[in-house]
Amino acid sequence: MEDHTATGIRARPAPVLREYVDSYVGFDLRGFPTGVHCGPPGRALTAVISLSEPLEVAAGVDDGSPVTRFGSVAGGLMARSVAIHHDGRQQGVRIALTPLGARAVYGMPSAELAHRLVPLDALLGALAAELGDRLRSATTWAARFAALDALLLRAVQRGRGAHGDRVRGVRPEVAEAWRRLVAARGRVQVGAVAAELGWSRRYLAERFRGEVGMSPKTFARVLRFEHAHALATAQDPPPWTEVATVAGYADQAHLVRDWREFTGRSPTAWRDGEVLLAAG
């Protein structure tokens, strides 16, 4: 492999935004082989703003999903990986929103974006173009993160001014169920969560799906996969059998089935084909 460089800078948003925005990641990857990066599903709604060439993204891996070019793209919660086609170089900023953040920042429940990729300007209007310009003109990651804070806070305040508090539409029981599932990394019985909230499992499933865009059971599976993916992408990853055990799978075969469903590839094929793994 030719020489490559990888920069990844993670930051927390301003405290006032943390209920809505989980994290920012600035990335600058150069010199990698051309390939397709699997953007895995997880707990967050992701928005990516390119600082170089437009992103070429498909809503599924190796499944015939069309590839679309985006200067900036936003997605809802996914039950499969997105395919990011690249020529060995990527530079941009990734924003991770909580489901509550979809209402606060975009003005809609995250369910309306589930399993979809849309241009960021379709959600933020002119604010998306301003955000892209500010990020590209900044010369440091700190300045870029400060610009994100300022403009996302403006989006939240704009929603409050025009429509009252957008976030009031979220049932507190749904928000609490989401928090409990995330805290347990999906290793919790949905029926037990429903009982603790005073709801039936069916009622929780209906309300959760209506807000988030997937059932609590599917979201728990995504969280378990997210944990396994984090283990597998560590600098010194453990064997697959250990990944399966630590992440809460019944056995390695169970992990393989979920890995195929969520990435379109077996764990071995994924690792062999994921050229950006060396980026950490």
LOTORVO-699272 format. One record per residue (C-alpha): residue number from 1; residue in one letter; x, y, z. Coordinates in nm, 4 decimals, m for minus. Layout:
sese n: NUM; res: a; X: X; Y: Y; Z: Z
...
***
This chain:
sese n: 1; res: m; X: 0.0000; Y: 0.0000; Z: 0.0000
sese n: 2; res: e; X: 0.1261; Y: 0.3478; Z: m0.0809
sese n: 3; res: d; X: 0.1989; Y: 0.5941; Z: 0.1961
sese n: 4; res: h; X: m0.1123; Y: 0.7426; Z: 0.3441
sese n: 5; res: t; X: m0.2039; Y: 0.9961; Z: 0.6079
sese n: 6; res: a; X: m0.5140; Y: 1.0000; Z: 0.8240
sese n: 7; res: t; X: m0.6325; Y: 1.2769; Z: 1.0523
sese n: 8; res: g; X: m0.9413; Y: 1.2330; Z: 1.2662
sese n: 9; res: i; X: m1.0366; Y: 1.4983; Z: 1.5201
sese n: 10; res: r; X: m1.3350; Y: 1.4392; Z: 1.7493
sese n: 11; res: a; X: m1.5068; Y: 1.7184; Z: 1.9453
sese n: 12; res: r; X: m1.8092; Y: 1.7656; Z: 2.1683
sese n: 13; res: p; X: m2.0539; Y: 2.0401; Z: 2.0757
sese n: 14; res: a; X: m2.1231; Y: 2.3372; Z: 2.3009
sese n: 15; res: p; X: m2.3063; Y: 2.2302; Z: 2.6196
sese n: 16; res: v; X: m2.6308; Y: 2.3963; Z: 2.5100
sese n: 17; res: l; X: m2.6398; Y: 2.1659; Z: 2.2052
sese n: 18; res: r; X: m2.5497; Y: 1.8344; Z: 2.3663
sese n: 19; res: e; X: m2.9068; Y: 1.7157; Z: 2.4072
sese n: 20; res: y; X: m2.9357; Y: 1.7363; Z: 2.0289
sese n: 21; res: v; X: m2.5833; Y: 1.6854; Z: 1.8930
sese n: 22; res: d; X: m2.3694; Y: 1.3968; Z: 2.0143
sese n: 23; res: s; X: m2.0368; Y: 1.4760; Z: 1.8474
sese n: 24; res: y; X: m1.8399; Y: 1.6250; Z: 1.5623
sese n: 25; res: v; X: m1.5609; Y: 1.4465; Z: 1.3744
sese n: 26; res: g; X: m1.3250; Y: 1.6226; Z: 1.1357
sese n: 27; res: f; X: m1.1440; Y: 1.3901; Z: 0.8973
sese n: 28; res: d; X: m0.8699; Y: 1.4241; Z: 0.6389
sese n: 29; res: l; X: m0.7707; Y: 1.0993; Z: 0.4670
sese n: 30; res: r; X: m0.5149; Y: 1.0929; Z: 0.1867
sese n: 31; res: g; X: m0.3206; Y: 0.8347; Z: m0.0092
sese n: 32; res: f; X: m0.5497; Y: 0.5368; Z: 0.0473
sese n: 33; res: p; X: m0.6407; Y: 0.2929; Z: m0.2316
sese n: 34; res: t; X: m0.9579; Y: 0.3690; Z: m0.4238
sese n: 35; res: g; X: m1.2495; Y: 0.1761; Z: m0.2801
sese n: 36; res: v; X: m1.5865; Y: 0.1709; Z: m0.1103
sese n: 37; res: h; X: m1.6125; Y: 0.2577; Z: 0.2590
sese n: 38; res: c; X: m1.9003; Y: 0.1049; Z: 0.4567
sese n: 39; res: g; X: m2.0550; Y: 0.3770; Z: 0.6705
sese n: 40; res: p; X: m2.2073; Y: 0.1582; Z: 0.9435
sese n: 41; res: p; X: m2.5472; Y: 0.2058; Z: 1.1072
sese n: 42; res: g; X: m2.5499; Y: 0.3280; Z: 1.4644
sese n: 43; res: r; X: m2.7340; Y: 0.5293; Z: 1.7278
sese n: 44; res: a; X: m2.6946; Y: 0.8672; Z: 1.5569
sese n: 45; res: l; X: m2.8385; Y: 1.0481; Z: 1.2603
sese n: 46; res: t; X: m2.5373; Y: 1.1464; Z: 1.0539
sese n: 47; res: a; X: m2.4722; Y: 1.4529; Z: 0.8421
sese n: 48; res: v; X: m2.1494; Y: 1.4890; Z: 0.6440
sese n: 49; res: i; X: m2.0177; Y: 1.8062; Z: 0.4846
sese n: 50; res: s; X: m1.7384; Y: 1.7595; Z: 0.2343
sese n: 51; res: l; X: m1.4470; Y: 2.0015; Z: 0.2430
sese n: 52; res: s; X: m1.3141; Y: 1.8812; Z: m0.0912
sese n: 53; res: e; X: m1.4848; Y: 1.6947; Z: m0.3758
sese n: 54; res: p; X: m1.8540; Y: 1.5991; Z: m0.3510
sese n: 55; res: l; X: m1.9317; Y: 1.2769; Z: m0.1680
sese n: 56; res: e; X: m2.0457; Y: 0.9795; Z: m0.3755
sese n: 57; res: v; X: m2.2850; Y: 0.7823; Z: m0.1588
sese n: 58; res: a; X: m2.5316; Y: 0.4952; Z: m0.2000
sese n: 59; res: a; X: m2.7906; Y: 0.3890; Z: 0.0569
sese n: 60; res: g; X: m2.6685; Y: 0.0277; Z: 0.0551
sese n: 61; res: v; X: m2.3506; Y: m0.1749; Z: m0.0060
sese n: 62; res: d; X: m2.3222; Y: m0.4083; Z: m0.3046
sese n: 63; res: d; X: m2.7010; Y: m0.4137; Z: m0.3493
sese n: 64; res: g; X: m2.7457; Y: m0.2036; Z: m0.6607
sese n: 65; res: s; X: m2.8423; Y: 0.1141; Z: m0.4749
sese n: 66; res: p; X: m2.7776; Y: 0.4178; Z: m0.6975
sese n: 67; res: v; X: m2.4749; Y: 0.6343; Z: m0.6229
sese n: 68; res: t; X: m2.5556; Y: 1.0031; Z: m0.5707
sese n: 69; res: r; X: m2.3165; Y: 1.2982; Z: m0.5427
sese n: 70; res: f; X: m2.3637; Y: 1.5302; Z: m0.2451
sese n: 71; res: g; X: m2.1738; Y: 1.8392; Z: m0.1366
sese n: 72; res: s; X: m2.3319; Y: 1.7738; Z: 0.2014
sese n: 73; res: v; X: m2.5642; Y: 1.4913; Z: 0.2972
sese n: 74; res: a; X: m2.7903; Y: 1.4048; Z: 0.5902
sese n: 75; res: g; X: m2.9395; Y: 1.0711; Z: 0.6804
sese n: 76; res: g; X: m3.1737; Y: 0.9235; Z: 0.9347
sese n: 77; res: l; X: m3.1193; Y: 0.6101; Z: 1.1369
sese n: 78; res: m; X: m3.0253; Y: 0.3207; Z: 0.9121
sese n: 79; res: a; X: m3.0609; Y: m0.0559; Z: 0.9359
sese n: 80; res: r; X: m2.7742; Y: m0.1095; Z: 0.6899
sese n: 81; res: s; X: m2.4452; Y: 0.0497; Z: 0.5950
sese n: 82; res: v; X: m2.4223; Y: 0.3247; Z: 0.3368
sese n: 83; res: a; X: m2.1587; Y: 0.2889; Z: 0.0658
sese n: 84; res: i; X: m1.9182; Y: 0.5807; Z: 0.0356
sese n: 85; res: h; X: m1.7233; Y: 0.5602; Z: m0.2896
sese n: 86; res: h; X: m1.3857; Y: 0.7322; Z: m0.2731
sese n: 87; res: d; X: m1.0638; Y: 0.7750; Z: m0.4692
sese n: 88; res: g; X: m0.8429; Y: 0.7356; Z: m0.1626
sese n: 89; res: r; X: m0.8953; Y: 1.0881; Z: m0.0341
sese n: 90; res: q; X: m1.1711; Y: 1.2339; Z: 0.1785
sese n: 91; res: q; X: m1.1855; Y: 1.5564; Z: 0.3756
sese n: 92; res: g; X: m1.4879; Y: 1.6731; Z: 0.5664
sese n: 93; res: v; X: m1.6840; Y: 1.7014; Z: 0.8881
sese n: 94; res: r; X: m1.9292; Y: 1.4474; Z: 1.0271
sese n: 95; res: i; X: m2.2080; Y: 1.5574; Z: 1.2623
sese n: 96; res: a; X: m2.3858; Y: 1.3013; Z: 1.4812
sese n: 97; res: l; X: m2.7345; Y: 1.4084; Z: 1.5887
sese n: 98; res: t; X: m2.9482; Y: 1.2385; Z: 1.8508
sese n: 99; res: p; X: m3.3037; Y: 1.1475; Z: 1.7448
sese n: 100; res: l; X: m3.4161; Y: 1.4432; Z: 1.9592
sese n: 101; res: g; X: m3.1810; Y: 1.6580; Z: 1.7517
sese n: 102; res: a; X: m3.3743; Y: 1.5817; Z: 1.4350
sese n: 103; res: r; X: m3.6673; Y: 1.7824; Z: 1.5680
sese n: 104; res: a; X: m3.4516; Y: 2.0555; Z: 1.7171
sese n: 105; res: v; X: m3.2220; Y: 2.1095; Z: 1.4174
sese n: 106; res: y; X: m3.4237; Y: 1.9880; Z: 1.1173
sese n: 107; res: g; X: m3.7746; Y: 2.0510; Z: 1.2496
sese n: 108; res: m; X: m3.9030; Y: 1.6950; Z: 1.1963
sese n: 109; res: p; X: m3.9059; Y: 1.3633; Z: 1.3808
sese n: 110; res: s; X: m3.6143; Y: 1.1411; Z: 1.2914
sese n: 111; res: a; X: m3.8646; Y: 0.8855; Z: 1.1586
sese n: 112; res: e; X: m3.9165; Y: 1.1074; Z: 0.8523
sese n: 113; res: l; X: m3.5495; Y: 1.0571; Z: 0.7617
sese n: 114; res: a; X: m3.5157; Y: 0.6890; Z: 0.8523
sese n: 115; res: h; X: m3.3336; Y: 0.4818; Z: 0.5874
sese n: 116; res: r; X: m3.2944; Y: 0.7917; Z: 0.3651
sese n: 117; res: l; X: m3.0126; Y: 1.0137; Z: 0.2407
sese n: 118; res: v; X: m3.1009; Y: 1.3713; Z: 0.1475
sese n: 119; res: p; X: m2.9044; Y: 1.6870; Z: 0.0648
sese n: 120; res: l; X: m2.8443; Y: 1.8870; Z: 0.3814
sese n: 121; res: d; X: m2.9811; Y: 2.2013; Z: 0.2184
sese n: 122; res: a; X: m3.3172; Y: 2.0267; Z: 0.1767
sese n: 123; res: l; X: m3.3383; Y: 2.0315; Z: 0.5570
sese n: 124; res: l; X: m3.1549; Y: 2.3508; Z: 0.6525
sese n: 125; res: g; X: m3.2073; Y: 2.5686; Z: 0.3465
sese n: 126; res: a; X: m2.9629; Y: 2.8573; Z: 0.3056
sese n: 127; res: l; X: m2.8118; Y: 2.7753; Z: 0.6443
sese n: 128; res: a; X: m2.6552; Y: 2.4617; Z: 0.4903
sese n: 129; res: a; X: m2.4745; Y: 2.6656; Z: 0.2238
sese n: 130; res: e; X: m2.3527; Y: 2.9122; Z: 0.4851
sese n: 131; res: l; X: m2.2303; Y: 2.6260; Z: 0.6997
sese n: 132; res: g; X: m2.0380; Y: 2.4739; Z: 0.4087
sese n: 133; res: d; X: m1.8786; Y: 2.8093; Z: 0.3247
sese n: 134; res: r; X: m1.7781; Y: 2.8704; Z: 0.6872
sese n: 135; res: l; X: m1.6258; Y: 2.5250; Z: 0.7241
sese n: 136; res: r; X: m1.4289; Y: 2.5454; Z: 0.3998
sese n: 137; res: s; X: m1.2923; Y: 2.8937; Z: 0.4728
sese n: 138; res: a; X: m1.1803; Y: 2.8058; Z: 0.8274
sese n: 139; res: t; X: m0.8141; Y: 2.7123; Z: 0.8620
sese n: 140; res: t; X: m0.8251; Y: 2.5067; Z: 1.1835
sese n: 141; res: w; X: m1.0459; Y: 2.2279; Z: 1.3168
sese n: 142; res: a; X: m1.1215; Y: 2.4374; Z: 1.6260
sese n: 143; res: a; X: m1.2572; Y: 2.7145; Z: 1.4051
sese n: 144; res: r; X: m1.4670; Y: 2.4645; Z: 1.2095
sese n: 145; res: f; X: m1.6166; Y: 2.3189; Z: 1.5257
sese n: 146; res: a; X: m1.6921; Y: 2.6693; Z: 1.6529
sese n: 147; res: a; X: m1.8738; Y: 2.7433; Z: 1.3257
sese n: 148; res: l; X: m2.0775; Y: 2.4247; Z: 1.3680
sese n: 149; res: d; X: m2.1765; Y: 2.5313; Z: 1.7186
sese n: 150; res: a; X: m2.2817; Y: 2.8755; Z: 1.6028
sese n: 151; res: l; X: m2.4875; Y: 2.7678; Z: 1.3026
sese n: 152; res: l; X: m2.6512; Y: 2.4624; Z: 1.4587
sese n: 153; res: l; X: m2.7515; Y: 2.6775; Z: 1.7565
sese n: 154; res: r; X: m2.9036; Y: 2.9225; Z: 1.5114
sese n: 155; res: a; X: m3.1001; Y: 2.6370; Z: 1.3524
sese n: 156; res: v; X: m3.2336; Y: 2.5345; Z: 1.6948
sese n: 157; res: q; X: m3.3241; Y: 2.8911; Z: 1.7860
sese n: 158; res: r; X: m3.4865; Y: 2.9492; Z: 1.4486
sese n: 159; res: g; X: m3.7148; Y: 2.6523; Z: 1.5075
sese n: 160; res: r; X: m3.8117; Y: 2.7742; Z: 1.8508
sese n: 161; res: g; X: m3.8891; Y: 3.1206; Z: 1.7207
sese n: 162; res: a; X: m4.1043; Y: 3.0121; Z: 1.4284
sese n: 163; res: h; X: m4.2878; Y: 2.7129; Z: 1.5723
sese n: 164; res: g; X: m4.2452; Y: 2.7170; Z: 1.9481
sese n: 165; res: d; X: m4.0329; Y: 2.4401; Z: 2.0955
sese n: 166; res: r; X: m4.0057; Y: 2.1759; Z: 1.8223
sese n: 167; res: v; X: m3.8823; Y: 1.9159; Z: 2.0693
sese n: 168; res: r; X: m4.2037; Y: 1.9084; Z: 2.2734
sese n: 169; res: g; X: m4.3478; Y: 1.6589; Z: 2.0247
sese n: 170; res: v; X: m4.1239; Y: 1.3827; Z: 2.1615
sese n: 171; res: r; X: m4.2940; Y: 1.1698; Z: 2.4244
sese n: 172; res: p; X: m4.0676; Y: 1.1555; Z: 2.7338
sese n: 173; res: e; X: m4.1207; Y: 0.7793; Z: 2.7519
sese n: 174; res: v; X: m3.9789; Y: 0.7400; Z: 2.3998
sese n: 175; res: a; X: m3.6785; Y: 0.9561; Z: 2.4859
sese n: 176; res: e; X: m3.6235; Y: 0.7519; Z: 2.8016
sese n: 177; res: a; X: m3.6506; Y: 0.4222; Z: 2.6109
sese n: 178; res: w; X: m3.3910; Y: 0.5493; Z: 2.3642
sese n: 179; res: r; X: m3.1578; Y: 0.6449; Z: 2.6508
sese n: 180; res: r; X: m3.1964; Y: 0.3058; Z: 2.8178
sese n: 181; res: l; X: m3.1320; Y: 0.1128; Z: 2.4984
sese n: 182; res: v; X: m2.8219; Y: 0.3223; Z: 2.4244
sese n: 183; res: a; X: m2.6885; Y: 0.2882; Z: 2.7798
sese n: 184; res: a; X: m2.7209; Y: m0.0910; Z: 2.7575
sese n: 185; res: r; X: m2.5728; Y: m0.1027; Z: 2.4035
sese n: 186; res: g; X: m2.8846; Y: m0.2905; Z: 2.3002
sese n: 187; res: r; X: m2.8392; Y: m0.5646; Z: 2.5585
sese n: 188; res: v; X: m3.1726; Y: m0.5166; Z: 2.7315
sese n: 189; res: q; X: m3.5144; Y: m0.6754; Z: 2.6902
sese n: 190; res: v; X: m3.7549; Y: m0.4374; Z: 2.5176
sese n: 191; res: g; X: m4.0421; Y: m0.5823; Z: 2.7192
sese n: 192; res: a; X: m3.8615; Y: m0.4951; Z: 3.0420
sese n: 193; res: v; X: m3.8052; Y: m0.1370; Z: 2.9242
sese n: 194; res: a; X: m4.1733; Y: m0.1048; Z: 2.8328
sese n: 195; res: a; X: m4.2813; Y: m0.2384; Z: 3.1722
sese n: 196; res: e; X: m4.0567; Y: 0.0076; Z: 3.3534
sese n: 197; res: l; X: m4.2165; Y: 0.2901; Z: 3.1560
sese n: 198; res: g; X: m4.5679; Y: 0.1655; Z: 3.2304
sese n: 199; res: w; X: m4.6402; Y: 0.0843; Z: 2.8649
sese n: 200; res: s; X: m4.7116; Y: m0.2410; Z: 2.6855
sese n: 201; res: r; X: m4.4382; Y: m0.3669; Z: 2.4551
sese n: 202; res: r; X: m4.6639; Y: m0.3115; Z: 2.1531
sese n: 203; res: y; X: m4.7496; Y: 0.0454; Z: 2.2517
sese n: 204; res: l; X: m4.3822; Y: 0.1275; Z: 2.3065
sese n: 205; res: a; X: m4.2934; Y: m0.0227; Z: 1.9686
sese n: 206; res: e; X: m4.5574; Y: 0.1870; Z: 1.7924
sese n: 207; res: r; X: m4.4574; Y: 0.5118; Z: 1.9624
sese n: 208; res: f; X: m4.0844; Y: 0.4463; Z: 1.9264
sese n: 209; res: r; X: m4.1125; Y: 0.3624; Z: 1.5564
sese n: 210; res: g; X: m4.3260; Y: 0.6688; Z: 1.4954
sese n: 211; res: e; X: m4.0583; Y: 0.8967; Z: 1.6424
sese n: 212; res: v; X: m3.7306; Y: 0.7211; Z: 1.5615
sese n: 213; res: g; X: m3.8119; Y: 0.5302; Z: 1.2428
sese n: 214; res: m; X: m3.7434; Y: 0.1753; Z: 1.3572
sese n: 215; res: s; X: m3.8711; Y: m0.0543; Z: 1.6287
sese n: 216; res: p; X: m3.6954; Y: m0.0759; Z: 1.9665
sese n: 217; res: k; X: m3.5951; Y: m0.4348; Z: 1.8823
sese n: 218; res: t; X: m3.4299; Y: m0.3312; Z: 1.5542
sese n: 219; res: f; X: m3.2642; Y: m0.0344; Z: 1.7223
sese n: 220; res: a; X: m3.1258; Y: m0.2688; Z: 1.9905
sese n: 221; res: r; X: m2.9782; Y: m0.4882; Z: 1.7158
sese n: 222; res: v; X: m2.8213; Y: m0.1813; Z: 1.5537
sese n: 223; res: l; X: m2.6688; Y: m0.0832; Z: 1.8892
sese n: 224; res: r; X: m2.5243; Y: m0.4303; Z: 1.9398
sese n: 225; res: f; X: m2.3747; Y: m0.4198; Z: 1.5912
sese n: 226; res: e; X: m2.2385; Y: m0.0700; Z: 1.6608
sese n: 227; res: h; X: m2.0562; Y: m0.2095; Z: 1.9651
sese n: 228; res: a; X: m1.9172; Y: m0.5003; Z: 1.7632
sese n: 229; res: h; X: m1.8068; Y: m0.2637; Z: 1.4852
sese n: 230; res: a; X: m1.6237; Y: m0.0428; Z: 1.7360
sese n: 231; res: l; X: m1.4385; Y: m0.3470; Z: 1.8685
sese n: 232; res: a; X: m1.3529; Y: m0.4676; Z: 1.5171
sese n: 233; res: t; X: m1.2151; Y: m0.1295; Z: 1.4107
sese n: 234; res: a; X: m0.9916; Y: m0.0851; Z: 1.7157
sese n: 235; res: q; X: m0.6214; Y: m0.0421; Z: 1.6519
sese n: 236; res: d; X: m0.5534; Y: m0.3944; Z: 1.7774
sese n: 237; res: p; X: m0.8876; Y: m0.5730; Z: 1.7258
sese n: 238; res: p; X: m0.9697; Y: m0.8902; Z: 1.9192
sese n: 239; res: p; X: m1.0578; Y: m1.2176; Z: 1.7413
sese n: 240; res: w; X: m1.4086; Y: m1.2372; Z: 1.5977
sese n: 241; res: t; X: m1.5120; Y: m1.4895; Z: 1.8640
sese n: 242; res: e; X: m1.4240; Y: m1.2363; Z: 2.1327
sese n: 243; res: v; X: m1.6009; Y: m0.9558; Z: 1.9461
sese n: 244; res: a; X: m1.9153; Y: m1.1695; Z: 1.9365
sese n: 245; res: t; X: m1.8984; Y: m1.2487; Z: 2.3091
sese n: 246; res: v; X: m1.8246; Y: m0.8964; Z: 2.4297
sese n: 247; res: a; X: m2.0943; Y: m0.7395; Z: 2.2100
sese n: 248; res: g; X: m2.3572; Y: m0.9822; Z: 2.3371
sese n: 249; res: y; X: m2.4088; Y: m1.2202; Z: 2.0459
sese n: 250; res: a; X: m2.5113; Y: m1.5802; Z: 2.1138
sese n: 251; res: d; X: m2.2137; Y: m1.7044; Z: 1.9142
sese n: 252; res: q; X: m1.9917; Y: m1.6122; Z: 1.6187
sese n: 253; res: a; X: m2.2471; Y: m1.7392; Z: 1.3669
sese n: 254; res: h; X: m2.5000; Y: m1.4958; Z: 1.5111
sese n: 255; res: l; X: m2.2488; Y: m1.2115; Z: 1.4678
sese n: 256; res: v; X: m2.1800; Y: m1.3164; Z: 1.1080
sese n: 257; res: r; X: m2.5525; Y: m1.3122; Z: 1.0226
sese n: 258; res: d; X: m2.5990; Y: m0.9630; Z: 1.1629
sese n: 259; res: w; X: m2.2751; Y: m0.8390; Z: 1.0049
sese n: 260; res: r; X: m2.3941; Y: m0.9537; Z: 0.6629
sese n: 261; res: e; X: m2.7302; Y: m0.7867; Z: 0.7162
sese n: 262; res: f; X: m2.5845; Y: m0.4554; Z: 0.8297
sese n: 263; res: t; X: m2.2848; Y: m0.4283; Z: 0.5925
sese n: 264; res: g; X: m2.3754; Y: m0.6499; Z: 0.2973
sese n: 265; res: r; X: m2.0543; Y: m0.8466; Z: 0.3571
sese n: 266; res: s; X: m1.9200; Y: m1.1161; Z: 0.5844
sese n: 267; res: p; X: m1.6871; Y: m0.9914; Z: 0.8603
sese n: 268; res: t; X: m1.3836; Y: m1.1298; Z: 0.6734
sese n: 269; res: a; X: m1.4863; Y: m0.9787; Z: 0.3377
sese n: 270; res: w; X: m1.5624; Y: m0.6480; Z: 0.5108
sese n: 271; res: r; X: m1.2189; Y: m0.6380; Z: 0.6745
sese n: 272; res: d; X: m1.0439; Y: m0.7311; Z: 0.3495
sese n: 273; res: g; X: m1.2286; Y: m0.4659; Z: 0.1513
sese n: 274; res: e; X: m1.2350; Y: m0.1781; Z: 0.4018
sese n: 275; res: v; X: m0.9247; Y: 0.0133; Z: 0.2951
sese n: 276; res: l; X: m0.9917; Y: 0.2998; Z: 0.5370
sese n: 277; res: l; X: m0.9525; Y: 0.0770; Z: 0.8437
sese n: 278; res: a; X: m0.5937; Y: 0.1963; Z: 0.8745
sese n: 279; res: a; X: m0.7317; Y: 0.5439; Z: 0.9378
sese n: 280; res: g; X: m0.8354; Y: 0.4288; Z: 1.2836
***
